[in-house]
Amino acid sequence: MKRLRDKIEHFVLTTENHWKSLSVAKQRLLTQVFFGGYCLLTVIVLIHVIVSTGQRSNTISIDHIDGVSKKSVEKASEQNDLIESPIKK
């Protein structure tokens, strides 16, 4: 765990030193590009949410869960049988 933390810390320091070695104009340009990409992504997500909730066929369907494995149910029932079998009434 300590090695992982050291590697992450080394990566952060290297990246920070590389950022500081760039000129101020280049830093400003990269910051504007990243912020513009973030704004564009935000607008796309908001448009998608507005369009998907604005449709009239937007309904919630509630169904049974089909993803349950039968093997786990069988194992659980076998374990219950084993637990209950030694008990005598």
Secondary structure as GFF3:
##gff-version 3
##sequence-region A 1 89
A	DSSP	alpha_helix	2	21	.	.	.	ID=ss1
A	DSSP	alpha_helix	24	54	.	.	.	ID=ss2
A	DSSP	alpha_helix	70	84	.	.	.	ID=ss3
###
